[in-house]
Amino acid sequence: MSKSYEAQGTVHSIGQTTEYGNNGFTKREFVIQLTGPDENSQYPNYVALELIKDKCELMDKHNIGDEIQVTFNLSGRLWSSGDKPEKCFTSLQAWKVSAVSGADNQEAPPESWADNGAPPFDDECPF
């Protein structure tokens, strides 16, 4: 099993879901501009990632300019054709995309919870 990586950035572009071949394989590409304390705004880093198969829909709820956290696997394969030199293709296959937490997109606690955001105490709890 391959190691997972994370990146945070602002959505720069979102491609359409594209189907390849006759077996229904789908892929969707998107690009983020990396953000965070280690990034130099004078020299921005843009990273292309891809979603495959049932993960393509993960970008449906995000828009250009959104700050997102992406979890992805690094993968690659070799390709050769006849007398041409061998090539290595590398891809960053995202499998989790979420909005970066902030005051605007945090989910509110249920109305039944106390003002401190904690669940109500249950006197009848068996433990």
C-alpha positions in Angstrom: 0.0 0.0 0.0 1.3 3.4 -0.9 1.8 6.3 1.5 -0.8 9.1 1.5 0.2 12.8 1.4 -1.7 16.0 2.1 -1.6 19.4 0.5 -3.5 22.6 1.2 -4.2 25.2 -1.4 -6.6 27.5 -3.3 -8.5 26.0 -6.2 -7.1 27.5 -9.4 -9.0 25.4 -12.0 -11.4 22.4 -12.1 -11.6 20.3 -15.2 -14.6 18.3 -16.5 -15.0 14.6 -15.8 -13.7 12.7 -18.9 -14.4 9.1 -19.8 -11.7 7.0 -21.4 -12.0 3.8 -23.3 -15.0 1.5 -23.5 -14.9 0.3 -19.9 -16.3 3.5 -18.3 -13.0 4.7 -16.7 -13.4 8.3 -15.7 -10.8 11.0 -14.7 -11.1 14.6 -13.5 -8.1 16.9 -13.1 -7.9 20.0 -11.0 -5.1 22.5 -10.0 -4.4 24.1 -6.7 -2.0 26.9 -5.7 -0.3 25.7 -2.6 -0.8 27.8 0.6 0.6 27.7 4.0 3.5 29.0 6.1 6.2 27.4 3.9 4.9 28.9 0.7 6.5 32.0 -0.8 3.8 34.1 -2.5 6.4 35.6 -4.8 7.0 32.2 -6.3 3.6 30.4 -6.2 3.5 26.6 -6.5 0.7 25.2 -8.7 0.0 21.5 -8.4 -2.1 19.4 -10.8 -4.0 16.5 -9.1 -6.5 14.0 -10.5 -9.6 12.2 -9.3 -10.5 8.8 -10.8 -13.6 6.7 -11.1 -16.1 7.4 -8.3 -13.9 10.1 -6.8 -14.5 12.5 -9.7 -17.6 14.0 -8.0 -15.5 15.2 -5.0 -14.8 18.5 -6.7 -18.6 19.1 -7.4 -19.0 21.1 -4.2 -15.9 23.2 -4.6 -15.3 26.3 -6.7 -12.3 28.3 -8.0 -10.9 30.3 -5.2 -11.9 27.9 -2.4 -9.3 26.9 0.1 -9.2 23.1 0.3 -7.2 20.2 1.9 -6.4 17.3 -0.4 -5.3 13.9 0.6 -3.7 12.0 -2.3 -1.5 9.0 -3.3 1.6 9.4 -5.4 1.6 6.9 -8.2 3.5 6.3 -11.5 4.0 3.9 -14.3 6.5 3.2 -17.0 5.7 3.3 -20.7 7.6 2.3 -23.7 6.8 1.9 -27.4 9.0 0.2 -29.8 12.3 2.0 -30.4 11.3 5.1 -28.4 12.9 5.8 -25.0 11.1 4.6 -21.9 9.0 7.3 -20.2 7.8 7.5 -16.6 4.4 9.0 -15.9 3.7 10.3 -12.4 0.3 11.2 -11.0 -1.1 12.6 -7.8 -4.3 10.7 -7.3 -6.6 12.5 -4.8 -9.1 10.5 -2.8 -10.2 13.0 -0.3 -11.0 16.7 -0.8 -12.4 18.9 2.0 -12.9 22.6 2.6 -10.4 24.1 5.1 -12.0 24.7 8.4 -13.1 28.3 9.1 -15.8 30.2 10.9 -17.8 30.4 7.7 -18.1 26.7 7.0 -18.2 25.1 10.4 -21.2 23.0 11.1 -23.4 24.3 13.9 -24.0 22.0 16.9 -27.6 20.6 17.3 -30.1 23.0 18.9 -30.5 20.6 21.8 -26.9 21.1 22.9 -26.1 23.5 25.7 -24.6 27.0 25.0 -21.1 25.6 25.4 -21.5 23.3 22.4 -21.4 20.0 24.4 -24.1 17.4 24.3 -26.6 17.4 27.1 -25.9 15.3 30.2 -28.0 12.2 30.4 -28.8 11.1 34.0 -30.1 7.8 32.7 -26.9 6.7 31.0 -26.0 3.2 32.2 -22.3 3.9 32.6 
